Amino acid sequence: MPRKLTTSSMARMLRMSALATQVSTSLAAGHALNFWLSDPIANARRSERFVRNAFRVSEALGELKGAAMKVGQMLSTHEGFLPPEVCQVLQSLQRDAPPIPYHQMRTVLEQSLPQGLATFASLTETPIAAASIGQVYRGTLRDGRDVVVKVQYPGIDKVIRADLNTLKKLFGSLLEMFTEIAFEPLWEELRERLLEELDYHQEAQNISRMRAQYEGDPQIMIPAVLSELSNERVLVMEFMPGIPPQQASSTRYEQPLRDHWGAGLMRFTMQGLLTHRFLHADPNFGNFAFREDGRLIVYDYGCVKAVPEHIATGCAAVLQAALQQDLDAIPARLKELGIWDRGRRAPVTRAVIDPLAAQVLRIVNGTPYGFSADDDLYRILLDRNGQYLTELTRLELPAELMFVNRTLSGLYGNLCQLRATGNWREVLSPLAANG
């Protein structure tokens, strides 16, 4: 059911604070109860509690929209870090968050387009997608062209800024509890990307640049922008339908086709990082669609990261070391990239790197590797690196890597959902060599 957007900074702060208190109280009570329960019963209760709290978080963030909802979407891409039941609930934020009533969105259209609703021969009142900053509608222009119309929520700029003030305090306090990483540069990187998403004119420029980069590509499809009908608050694009990711990941489609889609996802992401240095940095699975002929459609270019040359070449050097199975070279390559142990003023030790490196080497060793939700990459890291927690808290991480890391972890989760299998060494080797 459509719900009015809460724009008051105080109301939003109170809602997020109440949510945090409710969830933490639930988990604490469950922890106490589990002490008296047998393991099977405790595990069942814990799973039920996770799902219940995930629904609370998903509902609240979906209603709040803005930066708060964006955080939930980021969490949902970390397949393996959260219980699968929780990921499944949070992934609803990528496709079916509660919409804002049409009459509010109609006002934005009337105010933003010179001819208002007369621009369209028809426009659906029910959105086909409700995202963190705007809603998307199907429409037909008067000349017969089918389009999608992305409309910004009224007052969302104030909402984003209110969220940023609240989230900065929350995340700053949280990071101080378990890491010595300088928070301010990371926050400025996050803030810059989120504010860029408010400008649909900037997104239109991102799309045009991406389309030029992939012109003639046999697999990557990017919808065209109708620039004469687009502005800072409304974005009109050609209608380019495809198979939604949840359907594409199902057994309805054969393994070879899912493998082909997975290879396209890998190539698109790594080309953006290493070759074009212009990274589509919002890896939510809902931003992709698929065609039965093997092609991949990429939507939503509000969050795009221009990758500095030294970051791209540094990432390529780390990947080259992995492809060469040279674990001893990785600490030095990471230090050149800007990742090192600030406390010892030295490269990160092999003991910290090896769990992740071993998984990467399995993926790129030249034999077919199948991504799966059972990979549990994050749990491997947490379990194996617990004894090196002090060293991990001293890591220096360049702010420029924030959205690179987000994109790569999202790619990993998407490939796990597709259960894609392939010779990933063959996909990555030419990109690393040209990076």
C-alpha positions, 0 to 999 in steps of 0.5 A, spaced: 500 500 500 502 506 498 505 510 504 506 518 504 514 519 505 516 521 512 521 528 510 522 530 517 529 529 520 527 528 527 521 523 525 526 519 521 532 520 526 527 517 531 524 512 527 531 509 525 533 510 533 527 506 535 528 500 530 535 499 532 533 499 539 527 494 538 532 489 534 538 489 539 533 488 545 530 482 541 537 479 539 539 480 547 532 477 549 533 471 544 541 470 546 538 469 554 533 464 552 537 460 548 542 459 554 536 454 556 534 451 550 537 445 546 541 446 540 536 444 535 531 448 538 535 454 539 537 454 532 530 454 530 528 460 534 535 464 532 533 463 525 526 465 526 528 471 530 533 473 524 527 473 519 523 477 524 528 482 525 529 482 518 522 484 516 522 490 521 528 493 518 526 492 511 519 495 512 522 501 516 528 502 511 523 501 505 518 506 508 524 511 509 527 511 502 533 515 502 540 514 504 537 509 510 534 505 504 540 505 501 544 502 507 539 496 507 540 495 499 548 495 501 547 490 506 542 485 502 548 484 497 553 481 502 551 474 500 554 469 506 555 475 511 548 474 513 543 468 514 540 467 507 533 468 510 535 475 512 538 476 505 532 474 502 528 479 506 532 485 505 533 483 497 526 485 497 528 492 498 531 492 491 525 490 488 518 491 492 519 497 497 513 500 499 511 505 493 509 513 494 502 515 492 501 517 485 498 523 486 505 526 490 509 523 484 504 526 479 506 533 482 513 532 480 512 530 473 507 536 472 512 541 475 518 538 472 516 537 465 514 543 460 508 539 458 507 535 464 503 529 463 501 531 456 508 529 454 505 522 455 500 518 451 499 514 457 503 513 463 501 507 469 499 510 475 502 504 479 510 504 479 514 498 476 519 499 481 520 503 488 527 505 489 531 509 495 530 516 491 525 515 486 520 511 483 519 508 476 513 508 471 512 505 464 509 510 459 508 511 452 510 517 448 505 521 443 509 518 438 508 511 440 515 510 443 515 505 449 519 508 455 520 508 462 520 514 467 524 515 473 521 520 478 524 523 484 521 523 490 518 530 492 523 533 498 528 527 497 534 532 497 532 534 504 531 527 506 538 525 504 541 530 507 537 528 514 539 521 513 546 523 512 547 527 518 543 521 522 547 516 519 554 519 520 553 519 527 551 512 527 556 509 523 562 514 526 560 511 533 560 504 530 566 504 526 570 507 532 568 501 536 572 496 532 577 499 528 582 505 527 580 507 520 580 514 519 572 515 518 572 522 515 575 520 508 570 514 508 564 518 510 566 524 505 566 518 499 559 515 501 556 522 502 559 524 495 556 518 491 549 519 495 548 526 493 550 525 486 544 520 485 540 526 487 542 529 480 538 525 474 542 530 469 548 527 472 545 520 471 543 521 464 551 523 463 553 517 466 548 513 461 551 516 455 558 515 457 557 508 458 553 507 452 559 510 448 564 505 452 559 499 450 557 501 443 557 494 439 558 490 445 555 483 443 552 482 450 552 488 454 545 492 453 544 499 456 538 503 455 538 510 452 536 516 455 531 521 452 535 527 454 530 532 451 525 530 456 530 529 462 532 533 467 534 533 475 528 530 477 525 526 472 529 521 467 526 518 461 529 512 458 527 507 452 523 501 455 528 495 455 525 489 458 528 483 460 528 477 465 528 479 472 534 476 476 530 472 481 527 469 475 534 468 472 537 465 478 531 459 478 532 452 475 527 455 470 533 457 466 539 452 464 546 452 467 549 454 461 545 460 460 546 462 467 554 461 466 553 466 460 550 471 464 555 470 470 561 471 465 557 477 462 556 480 469 564 479 471 566 482 465 562 488 465 564 489 472 571 488 471 572 492 465 569 498 469 574 497 474 580 496 470 579 498 463 574 504 462 575 506 470 568 508 470 565 503 475 557 502 475 558 502 483 550 500 485 551 492 484 544 491 487 541 485 483 535 488 481 539 493 477 540 487 472 536 484 467 537 478 462 535 476 455 534 468 453 539 470 448 545 471 453 545 478 453 545 482 460 541 489 461 544 494 466 540 499 469 540 505 474 547 509 473 546 514 479 551 511 483 557 511 478 565 511 481 570 514 476 576 510 478 583 514 479 588 511 475 592 509 481 587 505 484 585 501 477 592 499 476 593 497 483 587 493 483 590 490 476 597 488 480 593 485 485 589 481 480 595 479 476 599 476 482 593 472 484 592 469 477 600 468 477 598 464 484 603 468 487 601 469 494 608 472 497 607 478 492 600 480 494 602 484 501 606 488 497 601 489 491 596 491 496 601 496 500 602 499 493 594 500 492 594 503 499 592 497 504 597 496 509 598 495 517 598 502 519 600 500 526 606 496 524 607 501 518 608 495 514 605 490 509 599 486 511 601 479 513 600 473 509 596 470 515 591 476 515 591 475 507 591 468 506 584 466 507 581 471 502 587 469 497 586 462 498 578 463 495 580 468 490 585 463 487 580 457 487 576 462 483 581 463 478 586 457 478 584 455 471 579 450 472 571 451 472 569 454 479 561 454 481 559 460 485 554 458 491 551 460 497 554 455 500 561 459 499 560 463 506 566 467 504 565 472 509 564 467 515 571 464 512 574 470 513 571 472 520 572 465 523 580 464 520 581 472 522 579 472 529 586 471 532 588 477 527 583 482 529 588 487 532 591 487 526 585 488 522 583 494 526 589 497 524 588 496 516 589 503 512 584 503 507 583 508 501 577 512 501 577 511 493 576 503 495 569 504 498 565 503 492 570 498 489 569 494 495 562 494 495 561 493 487 566 487 488 562 484 494 556 485 490 558 482 484 560 476 488 553 475 491 550 476 485 554 470 482 552 466 488 545 467 486 546 465 479 550 459 481 554 461 475 560 456 473 566 458 469 573 458 467 574 465 471 581 465 469 579 466 462 575 472 463 579 476 468 586 475 465 586 479 459 582 485 463 588 484 468 593 485 463 590 491 460 588 494 466 
